[in-house]
Amino acid sequence: MGSGIGDGTVGEINDVDISVSIPPDLLLITSDDPLASIVSDTYQNLLEDMSNIDYFQNRAILAPKNSIADRINEYVLDLLPGERKNIFEL
């Protein structure tokens, strides 16, 4: 039995606000800096494991807007040691 979210059966066609129960094991306790909490929970041991490709392939932070994804990417890049290099630019 699905949750209704993935199969598109939650709410009505014209619903704007829908309440969804999220299991406690999926909830994240945040600090004063929610972005730091999300990144540290998703990328535990980032500096120790950053050379392991499987480490990144098995994790993701989803964002509702590209602007938020850009903020997350900038935050994570700032955590990494060394100088940034642009491989290509669009």
Secondary structure, DSSP 4 states (H G I P E B T S, - for coil): ---STTTT-SS-TT-S-------GGG-----S-HHHHHHHHHTTTHHHHTT-HHHHHT-----SSHHHHHHHHHHHHHHS-S----S---
